[in-house]
Structure formats: C-alpha cells, structure tokens
Amino acid sequence: MLTFKSRTALVTGAGRGIGKAIAEELARQGVAVICVSKSADSCGATASGIAAAGGKAKACAVDVADGAAIAQASAALLAEFPIIDILVNNAGITRDGLLFRMSEADWSDVLATNLSSCFHWTKHLARPMTRARWGRIVNISSVSGIIGNAGQANYSAAKAGMIGLTKSLAREFASRSVTVNAIAPGFIKTDMTTDFVNNPEASAKILEVVPLKRFGEASDIAAMAAYLCSEEAGYITGQVFTVDGGMAM
C-alpha cells in the first residue's frame, strides 16, 4: 500500500475506463474520491461501487467541456470539502478524422473536453493546494500527444497541450510543494478502444508497433496514477510517464 494521509481526490471521466480504474484504485488506497463524469448514472455507478467495496466516494455530474459548469461545481465542492488534495484530469473524447474532413466542431469539442477542462479544474482547485503546501495533479495525456497519430489531429493536439500545461504548472506550483505530472497511455483496453481491440486485423497491425505485443489494462494506468498521487512521489514533478508497452521509447 502507498502512503496517503486522509486525502480527498477528484477524478474526471470516472464513469468508465481509465478514470473509473483510477478512482477505484485511489479509493482502495484509502483516499476519498469525487467521481466526475458528464453522466450522473455513470459516475454514480462508480461511486456506488466504491462505497459497496468499503471505500469513500461521491458522484458529481459535470460537463467538463463547460468552463462555467466547472466553476460552479468547484465552488460547491470546496464548500463541502476543506481541500481537494488530488486532481486527476482524465476526461476525454475522440472525434477522429483526417484534417481535410474534420469539422470545426470536431476540433473545438475535443480541445474543450480534453484540454480546456484541465485548465478550468486546475484553476479552481489548485489554490487551496498551494495554500496547504501539498497537492498532486495528474493529467492523463496520451502517446498520441508525443508521437502524433494520423486522423487524430484534434486529439493529438489536445494531448500534447496537456503535456505543455503539465510542465508549465509544475514550475508554477513547485515552490508550494504541489506536484504536476502527466501519464501518456498507449493502447489500453477500454470502451474507447473496443472497435480495434476486438478486430483481429486491426489489433495485429497495432501490436506490430508495441514491443510488449499486447494491449494495456486500465489498471496499468491506475497503478501509475496512484503512485504519482502518493506521499512517495513527492520529489517528482513536471514529468511525463509513458505507459504504452514500449511504443514511444
């Protein structure tokens, strides 16, 4: 078990996939978790599952593409919790397509959900962390933000932006003992990747560029996130950790 001292975490995109796995792992480590997703049903199911397993969790339905909604939710949560010690910016969507066929809405929706949401959540929740001189911020980026991916100009740009945001905020918050790191997952088995994971031809093509020759699990990302949120990771900031089976090495 890692070391946590009565911490509270907020995890976005916690209704499924990687976000759900992170919320569940943090709860297993004794952290009280605020599970955020656009759907009240999905974040509610995650929070209920954590509570049923003996953990502490609260569901909070927020459209993370809406900065005003984030501001309102943050104010309400900070009125309820003295401090939210840990922020995991995980929420993300895809709107894939080649650049010449990509609509402005597909571009702006992905940037708003995947990147601007990180700005809004961090702006509203990080100040109490800096005052307490302890905090952990983990941004879930992607190897697509490092090496790019044809047909994902919007997604890759957003994920690359998360890396730049991570490094800048790490420098801003370091003097207050708030660490900011990013995780860049590779091909992880989630609802978002079901189409090609379950397609033998597509899977074989993808695994050609994965040295470990297998897809990752959401638990692989959750384990790294939990470590970066723990006391043990207090001397790590501004870093990007690829969890990708060796793709981007």
Helices and strands as residue ranges (DSSP letters): E 8-12, H 17-28, E 32-37, H 40-52, E 57-61, H 67-80, E 86-89, G 99-101, H 104-111, I 112-116, H 117-132, E 135-140, H 144-147, H 153-173, G 174-176, E 178-185, G 191-193, H 194-197, H 200-207, H 218-229, G 231-233, E 240-243
